[in-house]
């Protein structure tokens, strides 16, 4: 995870609130929001370098590939978006505030925000997942979580495969981490990122339909 100093250096604007329209306006311009809960503000970030996972040459570690192929987990898309956001926010409430739950929930209902769910124990327990936004042929991965070993990694591999199958051109993951490097993530300068983003936004592709609905057990 990027340190707080780097995050502060990337801030180009602040706002007292967040709306779906603000988010939809920001991402094509190379910005993304984070909640600053202590200050009751939303900070808008535009990193000088951006982390992406090249969809034409992603890397899947051998052990993880075996886990994916084993059938240990069941993968669905857009069946439990709010539960995935809650999983991502648990224990990390600093930048996923109540406003983010509300706004990204709205974006999910509009067909812009999406989730990948990883289920275990016969498909009855949510073991991990991730969520993000899709605009044109660009996907902006926001956050992921796991409750079982490798579950968030399986979610990312499943996302990459879906994006390739649907013809996406860009997978943005904000900041480069050692964890993301194992999937082939790399950094590109802002200028290069904006050029690739513009090309991806022009693509007429879609994330695809949700998986069949499932009942979420009450804990």
Secondary structure, DSSP 8 states (H G I E B T S, - for coil): ---HHHHHHTEEEEES---HHHHHHHHTTT-EEEEEGGGTEEEEE--SEEEEE-TTS----HHHHHHHHHT-SEEEESSSHHHHHHHHHTT-TTSS-HHHHHHHHHHHHTT-EEEEEEEETTTTEEEEEEEEEEETTEEEEEEEEESSTTHHHHHHHHHHHHHHHHT--EEEEES--HHHHTTTEEEEEHHHHHHHHHHHHT-----------------
